[in-house]
Amino acid sequence: MFFPPFILGAYQSPQLLELSGIGLRSVLGKHNIETKVELPVGENLQDHMLVFVSKHLKTENELTTTGPGQSEPLLPGGLSVKYVGSDGEESDPARSAQTSVTGNPFVFSHLQSLKLGNPSNEKQIDELAALLDKQANESQTPMERVQLKLQKHWLKNPDENVAEACLMFACLPGMAGIPTPDGGMTTWLPVSHLRPASRGSVHIGSSDPLVAPVIDINCLNEYDTRAFLLMLRFVEELLRQEPFSALLVQEPPRSDEELLRYIRTASQVMFHPISTTPMASRKLGGVVDSNLIVYGTQNLRVVDAGIFPIQLSTMPQASIYAVAEKAADIIKTCHKF
């Protein structure tokens, strides 16, 4: 499996630390590694979750023919990949859908705003808040309890303007579609859960440094599944509104049970792992301090996505660059070259 380079640190920094004797005694002891500094390395793993909503576009004939009540066709140029995303006359291949980026626009939202067809989702928000309380009460780590309390605050206070959901409108008419075996086209609408409550881990499975670490993403607990359900309900209702309804083949609404089954079988991570070596107080369960130095060491630093203590409401790459720049400033300040 290919992993983008910017995510490897959150998976492999814990491996390097544990192989060096820094980590949980319970993990290191299994592989006969002496514990030199005991820290919760590799715990608190979080990742953005993603599920796709796909809908069939109407046939090319339906979209290129003027129908009842229409003054002009919806898509005069048709669905050909040659023309979708260009003006149909442009000879420059860089203007065609085959080479264009098709992942926009992105819509970021907190869950309380997903109310289309449901003027108030207060009941669902209260149920989600209760699930966060339940998880916090059952948690064994102080960091997780603090994080869940903060997530509940964001959930119940949309004025904080912290995004919890991301809707990506990709491969709609005007962008490249996804051909089906019969030549038809579909939409491709990824829905991302930006503030998951699930917590996983990554630890060594061997004292051999060439053996990959064992990743347990431990995703989709009850809170995450129910939050996804609210998101998908919103998207399905949105696609029944204009202008989507004129472009898409409309199907009967899916039941909650059908959507939950789909979430559990079709969701995936976005390869944005963080927080396996979090920057926080040691008492809270942190692994590095505010200078990115690993507790119990002198000049050993971690500079990657593992230092973020809680998931970001966006893709992490730009923030990782910022951490690297800050780390360079810290090192230059602390050391004379």
GIUR-V517093 format. One record per pair of residues at least 6 apart in sequence whose ideal C-beta (glycine too) atoms are under 7 Angstrom apart, sorted by the first residue. I is the first residue (numbers start at 1). J is the second residue. Records with the same first field share a line. If there is no record, write none. Layout:
I=J + J
This chain:
3=271
4=271
6=317 + 320
7=271 + 272 + 273 + 305
9=304 + 305 + 306
10=273 + 274 + 276 + 304 + 305 + 306
11=202 + 213 + 215 + 273
12=213
13=276 + 277 + 302 + 304 + 306
14=41 + 42 + 202 + 203 + 213 + 276 + 277 + 306
15=204 + 213
17=23 + 41 + 294
18=27 + 28 + 41 + 42 + 203 + 204
19=33 + 204 + 207 + 209
21=28 + 33 + 34 + 35 + 36
22=36 + 37 + 39 + 41 + 294
23=39 + 41 + 42
24=38 + 40 + 41
25=35 + 38
27=203 + 204
28=35
31=204 + 206 + 207
32=207
33=207
37=295 + 296 + 297
39=287 + 295 + 296
40=285 + 287
41=277 + 287
42=201 + 202 + 203 + 276
43=201
44=143 + 199 + 275 + 276 + 278
45=199 + 200 + 201 + 202 + 217 + 273 + 275 + 276
46=196 + 199 + 274 + 275 + 311
47=217 + 269 + 270 + 272 + 273
48=192 + 193 + 194 + 269 + 270 + 272 + 311
49=192 + 193 + 196 + 219 + 224 + 267 + 269
50=190 + 192 + 267 + 268 + 270
51=191 + 228 + 263 + 266 + 267
52=188 + 189 + 190 + 266
53=189 + 191 + 232 + 235
54=186 + 187 + 188
55=186 + 187 + 239 + 248 + 249
56=184 + 186 + 248 + 249
57=79 + 173 + 177 + 184 + 185 + 186 + 187 + 247 + 248
58=247 + 248 + 249
59=184
60=78 + 79
63=73 + 74 + 75 + 79
64=73 + 75 + 76 + 78
65=73
66=72 + 73
74=246 + 247
75=173
77=83 + 88
79=177 + 185
81=97 + 98 + 176
82=96
84=97 + 173 + 174 + 175 + 176 + 177
85=96 + 97 + 100 + 174 + 175 + 176
86=95 + 96 + 97
93=99
97=175 + 176
100=176
102=170 + 171 + 175 + 176
103=168 + 170
105=169
106=166 + 168
107=167
108=163 + 166 + 313
109=163 + 165
110=158 + 162 + 163 + 164
111=125 + 155 + 164 + 165 + 227 + 230
112=121 + 125 + 158
113=158
114=121 + 165 + 230 + 231 + 234
115=121
116=234 + 237 + 238
117=237
121=230
124=230
125=155 + 156
127=226
128=155 + 223 + 226 + 227
129=152 + 155 + 156
131=222 + 223 + 226
132=148 + 151 + 152 + 155 + 197 + 223
133=152
135=148 + 197 + 223
136=145 + 148 + 149
139=145 + 148
141=285
142=284 + 285
143=278 + 280 + 284 + 285 + 309
144=199
146=284
147=310
148=197
151=195 + 197
154=160 + 162 + 164 + 195
155=164
162=313
163=194 + 313
164=194 + 195
165=193 + 194 + 231
166=192 + 194
167=189 + 191 + 235
168=189 + 190
169=189
170=188 + 189 + 190
171=177 + 178 + 187 + 188
172=187
173=247
177=185 + 186
178=185 + 186 + 188
179=185
180=186
187=248
189=235
191=231 + 232 + 235
192=270
193=224 + 227 + 228 + 231
194=311 + 313
195=311 + 313
196=219 + 224 + 311
197=221 + 223 + 224
198=218 + 219 + 220 + 221 + 224
199=218
200=216 + 217 + 218 + 219
201=216
202=213 + 214 + 215 + 276
203=213 + 214
204=213
205=211 + 213 + 214
217=269
219=269
220=264 + 267
225=260 + 263 + 264
228=263 + 267
229=256 + 259 + 260 + 263
232=259
236=253 + 254
238=244
239=248
240=250
272=315 + 316
273=305
274=305 + 306 + 308 + 311 + 316
275=306 + 308 + 309 + 310
276=306
277=287 + 288 + 302 + 306 + 307
278=286 + 287 + 307 + 309
279=286 + 288 + 290 + 292 + 307 + 309
280=286 + 309
282=295
287=294 + 295
288=294 + 302 + 307
289=295
291=330
292=301 + 302 + 303 + 307 + 327 + 330
293=300 + 301
294=300 + 301 + 302
301=327
303=323 + 324 + 327
304=320
305=316 + 320
307=323
312=319
